[in-house]
Amino acid sequence: AEGEMASHPSAKQVVTLVLRRDWKCTLKTEYPGTTHITMTEAGTWRCDGNRASVVLTEANAQPERNELAFELRDGELLSVLGDSKRYGPEGLKLKRQQ
């Protein structure tokens, strides 16, 4: 189940989630604009049926605790748990990258 999932490039923030076979993951959030900012978070993930739970414990090499959960629907990962202030009221919708 290793792979890279990303939000649509036209989004206000471009989010890329990489789930690796060793149960480690990274979430990279890019904020395009005049002061292009990138945040890279790292942690672990686990799978339970069609649901992936992500626990991020590091952001740009600083400790953090950010918990997310996604469900696989129609080939996309849709967030069902996450900070709505950070990811918007509809959460994240990620598509597999080729």
N, C-alpha and C positions, 0 to 999 in steps of 0.2 A: 504494500500500500504506500510505497514511497512515491512522492510526487510533489509538484509545485502547483499551487492554486493562487489565482490572483483576481483582484477586482477589475472592473472595466477601466481602461486607461483614461476615460473622460471623467472619472469620479474626482471629487475634490481632494481625495487622498487615494493613492495607489497602494493597495495592501497585497503583499505576497506572503503566503503561508507555505512553508516547506515541512512536510511530515516525512521523517526518515524511518527506515526499517528498524533502526536501533532504539526507537521510541523517543528520540530527541526531535525537537522542532525549532524552527525560527519563524518569526513574524516580522517582516520588514514593512514599515509604513513610510511612504514618501509623500511629502507635502510639496507639490510643485508650486512654482511661483518665483518671484524675484529673489527670495532667500531660500532656495531649495533646501529643505530640511529632511533628513532621514533618521528614523528611529529603528534600531534593530533589537528585537527581544528574543530571548532564548529560553527554552524550558523542555518539558516533556509532554507526551500525549499518550492517550490510550483509546482503544476502540471497543465499543460495545454495540454490536449489531450495525445499524446504519448511523450511529452517533459517535463522534470523536470529541473527547474531552481534552482540552489543552490547559496546562498550567505553566505560565511564563514566570520565571524567577529572576530574570536579569534583563535590564533595559540599558543599552549603550554601556555595558560593563558595570552597571550599578544594580544593587539588589532591588527587587520589586515582587509584587504578588498580583498577577493578572490572570483570572480564570475565564476561559471561554468554552463554549460547547457548540458543536455544529451538527446538523443532520444532513445526510445525503439525500437530495431530492432532485430528480430529473437530471442527474449528472453534475449537480452543483452542490457546494457546501453552503448551507444557510445557517447563520448564527442563531442559536436559541437561548444563549446565555452570554452576556457581555455588558460592558458599561455603555449605556445608551448615550451618555454625554460625550463619550469618546468616539463611538462608532455610529451614532445617529439612532433615531427611534426605530428604524427598520433593520438595524444591525448590519452585518457583513454578508455579502453574497459573492462567493468566490467560484471561479470556473477553472477547470484543469488547463494547465499550459502544456503545449506540445513541445 
